[in-house]
Amino acid sequence: MAEKKVRFEFEKENKNSVRYNEIPEEGMPPVIGSIYVQKWFAGNSKKIEITIAKVD
């Protein structure tokens, strides 16, 4: 099972969610791009990190 940590930084705030843009590794294309996280969880975080696991 391969895992990858993907980092994101704050882009903008909407009514109920916060949009984050991926910070791609140098020389690599984005894995996800943008992600929306609900405000109740995101709080005031300017950066988040998500771990993705391939389970084939």
Sequence and secondary structure as in RCSB ss.txt:
>XXXX:A:sequence
MAEKKVRFEFEKENKNSVRYNEIPEEGMPPVIGSIYVQKWFAGNSKKIEITIAKVD
>XXXX:A:secstr
 EEEEEEEEEEEE SSEEEEEE   TTS  SS EEEEEHHHHTT SEEEEEEEE  
